[in-house]
Amino acid sequence: MESLRQQLHETQGALTEKSVHFRKLKAEHAEALGNWRSERQNFETRIKRLEEENSRLRMLKKDPNSGRRNSIATTLLGGADGDSTTPGGDAEPIVFTRAQMRDAERKYQHVKDELAAKTKLSEDLQRQLQFRGGTGLGVAALPDLTDDHIVAGWKKLRGQIRDLSTKRFHVPVAVLESEDKDYSQLSTHWKAYLSKSNLSGYLVQAVVWRCLNGSLFQKYCRVWGREQGNAATKLGGILSSKVQEAQFEDWRMLTGKLFDQAFAIDAVVLSELETRMYDILMRLAADTEPSEAIREALKNIVMTAAELSAIFARSRFVPLMADKPGSTLTRGFAVVEALMEVRGDYVTGTAVDMMVSPCLLKKEDDYSVLVKAEVVC
């Protein structure tokens, strides 16, 4: 009983700490967002003015009757406003030196780069705030997360990935021979999948799941940062051969809990994963598909996967994208009915040609299957 009280006290303390940190982060985000909006408005005003000046400068022609140089350069070089009146009015041609034009272009590019940096900072802050607000998974204490909660989160992720494949990648596409490295590891028949509308979506789903599995689920503690993940993985590799399996599992879950208390989910890791998946999938997207809609869908997918990954690191839930625990085999084996369900047939037979999505297991005395994997034979 005393041990339970101590665990409850530690859990309540951790939740209080997270709540305080969340309110602080929310206030900082609101302040940063306000500053960013103000600066963005200023930058957009400056960009608009510089674009107008840049367009005019590119079309300048020397006026043989005037022999003068217009003083409009002072606008970009820190002088008077560019609307200063000149004898010839708005229709009068003006002359601008190449050095001044290069300087104006340099300043314009600097403003664009500044705006892009501020925009990225705002997106990162918003992503962190969303994670601290949570989607109903990572913010709950682990004892309150039942199997049903985790299964619901897993099915939500599966639904997000399926929606992306059916709404944005439903048209068969042709892929160049040199671009097969990201698909051939999934199936040797990947080109045939892409040529069939009823199978192309499965390949897209498999690509996304493989990226999530390889970059988050299989990378212990990577969700809290690359450096943190590398350190935990290195230490885990040393301990796994020195202690009993039960002791190692206790250490793994405790380390995950400590990392969850000490670090926020790393926005850089997720941004890199999102960009990698976007670059791979855009080669499969039809020209008519809006790239921003695909990027937004991937962002939501990565966020859901990150919350699940943070839970897996400190619990007994285990994703498996192979024929059995401890294996890396993803095709060429007979369907394991206890772990898999067949979603489509490419060739006649019972051998797995491609794993579309992983299964979700729970490791206790033995493995129990919570959600079966999806495969194509």
Secondary structure, 3 states (H helix, E strand, C coil): CHHHHHHHHHHHHHHHHHHHHHHHHHHHHHHHHHHHHHHHHHHHHHHHHHHHHHHHHHCCCCCCCCCCCCCCHHHHCCCCCCCCCCCCCCCCCCCCCHHHHHHHHHHHHHHHHHHHHHHHHHHHHHHHHHHHHCCCCCCCCHHHCCHHHHHHHHHHHHHHHHHHHHHHCCCCCCCCHHHCHHHHCCCCCHHHHHCCHHHHHHHHHHHHHHHHHHHHHCCCCHHHCHHHHHHHHHHHHHHHCCCCHHHHHHHHHHHHHHHHHHCCCCHHHHHHHHHHHHHHHCCCCCCCCCHHHHHHHHHHHHHHHHHHHHHHCCCCEEEECCCCCCCCCCCCCECCCCCEEEEECCCCCCECCEEEECEEEEECCCEEEEECEEEEC
